[in-house]
Amino acid sequence: MAKLILTQEVTGLGAPGDVVEVKDGYARNYLLPRGFALTWTKGGEKDVERIRAARKAREIATVEEAQAIAEKLQSAPVQISVKSGDSGRLFGTVGAAQVAEAVEAAGLGSIDKRTVEIPERIKSTGNYTATVKLHADVTANVDLQVVAAK
């Protein structure tokens, strides 16, 4: 078992700043190469405190504020324009950063790209749903309309 400090939210495992124990292969092949975690050391407590402080600064302060943002996000679909071929197939995929930018461009508020989860890979134009974790108790589903850029 490997002991790690999470640097980003990992679904089913923990939040940034959490110290977790995972199997060696999961740590070596997934978490560490993608930058989701750091190896735990005795001097790593400074890192934990720094990561937690940064998370507090980014986190939405109250549940009521998070619920208000969730209502805005769920009120209207967000349109994302991307380059695509004639058949509607995209050149690449739509990622969390593009979703966060589109939400901000639509005037629905600013969200952190690390809080966006896209359950299926978006490879063609159409309608999709992404989940945004605004607070520990509040999540919002955002309807996405992926359209071809002109």
Secondary structure, DSSP 8 states (H G I E B T S, - for coil): -EEEEESS-BTTTB-TT-EEEE-HHHIIIIITTTTSEEE--GGGHHHHHHHHHHHHHHS-S-HHHHHHHHHHHHHS-EEEEE-B-TTSEEEEEE-HHHHHHHHHHTTS----GGGEE-SS-EEESEEEEEEEE-SSS-EEEEEEEEEE--
